[in-house]
């Protein structure tokens, strides 16, 4: 047997083995996805993706995995679940969700969110960081201080505070949809918390001056 033929056979065998392993990894991902995201007993709104969409999602998320899909399977599923929940928050009607996932640009945005979500600190980190964030603490002192509450009432201050907290979470997801990783405390503080605090600080100053009725 010629050396070239032996090498070709070895190459084909190796390629087949790699392809088989790749198919096995994707099948494991696909099966877990259906159990986590499509089971009506676990999800009130299932995430219905076709085979091609699942492959696109898998092919985008796997390069971000440093170990293996098996080791990171639950972390990946958490990223998919929370990304889908973010989409639901913006598209309350089921018919809109179906339209969203069938739109190429919207589906690409969803995949981008999943990948950056997987690589980022969890959204709940915001609630921990604001406790010690100085710009936020100064804002809170001003918002619930005697001057603002005395002139506008505690109810108004409380309403603005709730809006501020929601704005933090909206900003977090906006950045993930854009492809911005938030994988450190500093990034969350600089890109999420402080710009929103600055915006609301201007807002309460306008209210105090009578430039906005709220």
KAFENTA-V606725 format. One record per residue. RES is the residue in one small letter. OMEGA is omega in degrees with one decimal (* if undefined). Layout:
# KAFENTA-V606725
((RES & OMEGA) (RES & OMEGA))
This chain:
# KAFENTA-V606725
((x & -177.9) (x & 179.5) (x & -178.7) (x & 179.4) (x & 178.4) (x & 179.5) (x & 179.1) (x & 179.5) (x & 179.2) (x & 179.5) (x & 179.6) (x & 179.4) (x & 179.5) (x & 179.9) (x & 179.2) (x & 179.8) (x & 179.3) (x & -179.9) (x & 179.0) (x & 178.4) (x & 179.6) (x & 178.2) (x & -179.8) (x & 179.0) (x & 179.6) (x & 179.2) (x & 178.0) (x & 177.5) (x & -178.7) (x & -179.6) (x & -179.8) (x & 178.1) (x & -178.3) (x & 179.6) (x & -175.7) (x & -169.4) (x & -174.1) (x & -179.3) (x & -177.7) (x & 177.5) (x & -179.2) (x & -177.4) (x & 177.0) (x & 175.1) (x & -179.0) (x & 175.8) (x & -174.0) (x & 178.1) (x & 177.1) (x & -174.8) (x & -178.3) (x & 178.8) (x & 177.5) (x & 177.4) (x & 178.7) (x & 178.7) (x & 179.9) (x & -177.8) (x & 178.5) (x & -175.6) (x & -173.7) (x & 177.7) (x & 179.4) (x & -177.7) (x & -176.3) (x & -179.0) (x & 177.6) (x & 179.4) (x & 178.7) (x & -178.9) (x & -174.6) (x & -172.7) (x & -176.5) (x & 175.7) (x & 177.6) (x & -179.6) (x & 176.7) (x & 178.1) (x & 179.2) (x & -178.5) (x & -177.3) (x & 175.2) (x & 178.0) (x & 176.7) (x & 177.5) (x & 176.8) (x & 179.6) (x & 179.8) (x & -178.7) (x & -177.3) (x & -168.9) (x & -178.2) (x & -178.6) (x & -179.2) (x & 177.2) (x & 178.0) (x & 178.9) (x & 178.1) (x & 179.8) (x & -176.4) (x & 179.1) (x & 176.9) (x & -174.0) (x & -177.9) (x & 179.6) (x & 179.5) (x & 176.0) (x & 176.8) (x & 178.0) (x & 179.2) (x & 178.3) (x & 178.7) (x & 179.8) (x & -176.5) (x & 179.7) (x & 176.1) (x & 178.7) (x & -175.2) (x & -174.2) (x & 170.9) (x & -176.4) (x & -177.7) (x & -177.7) (x & 179.5) (x & 178.8) (x & -176.2) (x & 179.0) (x & -175.0) (x & -176.9) (x & -179.2) (x & -177.1) (x & -179.9) (x & -173.2) (x & 177.8) (x & 178.6) (x & -178.6) (x & 177.1) (x & 179.1) (x & -178.7) (x & 177.9) (x & 179.4) (x & -177.1) (x & -177.6) (x & 177.6) (x & -175.6) (x & -175.9) (x & -176.4) (x & -179.1) (x & 179.7) (x & -177.7) (x & -172.8) (x & 179.2) (x & -179.3) (x & -178.5) (x & 178.8) (x & 179.0) (x & 179.8) (x & 178.4) (x & -180.0) (x & 178.7) (x & 177.7) (x & 176.8) (x & 178.9) (x & -179.5) (x & 178.4) (x & 179.3) (x & 175.2) (x & -175.9) (x & 175.8) (x & 179.6) (x & 177.8) (x & -178.0) (x & 175.8) (x & -179.8) (x & 177.6) (x & 177.2) (x & 179.0) (x & -179.3) (x & -179.8) (x & 177.4) (x & 177.0) (x & -170.0) (x & 174.5) (x & 176.0) (x & -177.8) (x & -179.8) (x & 179.6) (x & -179.6) (x & -175.0) (x & -173.8) (x & -175.8) (x & -170.2) (x & -170.5) (x & 176.2) (x & 179.1) (x & 177.0) (x & 179.8) (x & 179.2) (x & -178.1) (x & 174.5) (x & 175.6) (x & -177.7) (x & -178.0) (x & 175.5) (x & 176.6) (x & 178.3) (x & -179.4) (x & 179.7) (x & 179.6) (x & -178.9) (x & 178.3) (x & -179.5) (x & 177.8) (x & *))
